[in-house]
């Protein structure tokens, strides 16, 4: 669209000497002139002006439905599924994606926890016998027991916990001595 006015301008400005021999401007010469013009600062500025005009921006803006359909088609194709499987098998890639999505997932979970309908669904899920059995089995594993032991040891060694236990023991001793 931009090249047509430039070419017309060049054709109208050509000298009669160029036209006398062949009757028209040679294509290669015209092409070379247009490319040379576009490489100049004025040519670059003209292209920038055209590209930043509101009318051109409106023509360049893509239809959102077309973009959404294209993305959906691309992401759900067989090639895309294979690409994502391969990409997520790379621990560095998976870690990067998880790290970038951490804050969004955290905000989503916080929002869902305040949603009464979501909470009701979660309670229903945990009441299912199969889920309860799986949770019980998970709590009986050696790894979980080791983890629980570490947490209890950490808690007992905590200075705040020790102070609280000492305070409770002193109260109990005072009450025992009063009786």
C-alpha positions in Angstrom: 0.0 0.0 0.0 2.9 2.3 0.8 4.9 1.4 -2.2 2.2 2.3 -4.8 2.3 6.1 -4.1 6.1 6.1 -4.0 6.3 4.2 -7.4 3.7 6.6 -9.0 5.7 9.6 -7.7 8.9 8.1 -9.1 7.3 7.4 -12.4 6.0 10.9 -12.8 9.3 12.4 -11.8 11.4 10.5 -14.3 13.1 12.4 -17.1 12.1 12.1 -20.7 15.5 10.6 -21.5 14.6 7.5 -19.5 11.4 7.1 -21.4 12.6 7.9 -24.8 14.6 4.7 -25.3 12.3 2.0 -24.0 9.0 3.8 -23.5 8.9 2.8 -19.8 11.0 2.7 -16.7 13.0 -0.5 -16.2 11.6 -2.6 -13.3 15.0 -3.2 -11.7 15.8 0.5 -11.8 12.5 1.3 -10.2 13.0 -1.4 -7.6 16.4 -0.1 -6.8 15.2 3.5 -6.4 12.3 2.5 -4.1 14.7 0.4 -1.9 17.2 3.3 -1.8 14.4 5.7 -0.8 13.1 3.5 1.9 16.6 3.2 3.4 17.0 7.0 3.8 16.0 8.7 7.0 13.1 10.4 5.2 11.9 7.0 3.9 12.1 5.4 7.4 10.3 8.4 8.9 7.5 8.1 6.3 7.1 4.4 7.1 7.0 5.2 10.9 4.4 7.9 10.3 2.2 5.5 8.3 2.6 2.7 10.9 1.7 5.0 13.8 -1.3 6.5 12.3 -4.6 5.5 14.0 -6.1 4.4 10.7 -3.3 1.9 10.1 -3.3 0.7 13.7 -7.0 -0.1 13.3 -6.3 -2.1 10.1 -3.4 -4.0 11.8 -5.4 -4.9 14.9 -6.4 -8.5 14.6 -9.8 -9.8 15.4 -9.8 -11.3 18.9 -11.8 -14.3 17.9 -9.3 -15.1 15.1 -6.4 -14.8 17.6 -8.2 -17.0 20.2 -9.2 -19.6 17.6 -5.6 -19.7 16.3 -4.1 -20.1 19.7 -6.6 -22.8 20.7 -6.0 -24.7 17.5 -2.2 -24.4 17.8 -2.1 -25.4 21.5 -4.4 -28.4 21.0 -2.8 -29.8 17.9 -0.9 -33.1 18.0 2.4 -31.3 17.4 1.7 -28.9 20.3 0.8 -31.7 22.7 4.1 -33.4 21.8 6.0 -30.1 22.2 4.5 -29.5 25.7 5.2 -33.0 26.8 8.8 -32.7 25.8 9.1 -29.2 27.2 7.7 -30.1 30.6 9.9 -33.2 30.8 12.8 -30.7 31.1 13.1 -30.0 34.9 14.5 -26.5 34.2 11.6 -25.5 32.0 9.0 -27.0 34.4 10.7 -25.1 37.3 10.6 -21.8 35.4 6.9 -22.2 34.5 6.0 -23.1 38.1 8.0 -20.2 39.5 6.4 -17.8 37.1 2.9 -19.1 37.9 3.4 -19.3 41.7 1.9 -15.9 42.6 -1.1 -16.3 40.3 -1.8 -19.8 41.6 -1.5 -18.6 45.2 -3.9 -15.7 44.6 -6.3 -18.1 42.9 -6.3 -20.5 45.8 -6.8 -17.7 48.3 -9.7 -16.4 46.3 -11.2 -19.9 46.1 -10.9 -20.5 49.8 -13.2 -17.5 50.4 -15.7 -18.9 48.0 -18.4 -20.8 49.9 -19.3 -23.0 46.9 -15.7 -24.1 46.5 -15.3 -24.8 50.2 -18.4 -27.0 50.2 -17.1 -28.9 47.2 -13.8 -29.5 49.0 -15.5 -30.8 52.1 -17.5 -33.2 49.9 -14.3 -34.4 48.2 -12.7 -35.1 51.6 -15.8 -37.0 52.8 -15.5 -39.5 50.0 -14.5 -42.9 51.3 -11.8 -43.4 48.6 -10.2 -40.1 49.4 -10.3 -40.7 53.1 -8.6 -44.1 52.6 -5.9 -42.6 50.4 -5.2 -39.8 53.0 -5.1 -42.4 55.8 -2.6 -44.5 53.8 -0.5 -41.4 53.1 -0.5 -40.5 56.8 0.7 -44.0 57.7 3.8 -43.9 55.5 7.3 -43.9 57.0 8.1 -40.6 55.2 5.2 -38.8 56.8 6.0 -40.2 60.2 9.7 -39.1 59.8 8.4 -35.6 58.8 6.0 -35.4 61.8 8.8 -36.4 64.1 11.1 -33.7 62.7 8.3 -31.1 63.2 7.7 -32.2 66.8 11.4 -32.1 67.6 11.7 -28.7 66.0 8.7 -27.5 68.0 10.1 -28.8 71.3 13.5 -27.2 70.7 11.9 -23.9 70.0 12.7 -21.2 72.7 9.1 -20.0 72.6 7.7 -23.4 73.2 10.2 -24.1 76.0 9.2 -20.9 77.7 5.5 -21.7 77.4 6.0 -25.2 78.8 8.1 -23.8 81.7 5.3 -21.3 82.5 2.7 -24.1 82.5 4.8 -26.3 84.8 5.4 -23.4 87.2 1.6 -22.8 87.3 0.9 -26.4 87.9 3.5 -26.6 90.7 2.0 -23.5 92.4 -1.5 -25.0 92.2 -0.2 -28.3 93.6 1.6 -26.6 96.5 -1.6 -24.6 97.4 -3.6 -27.8 97.6 
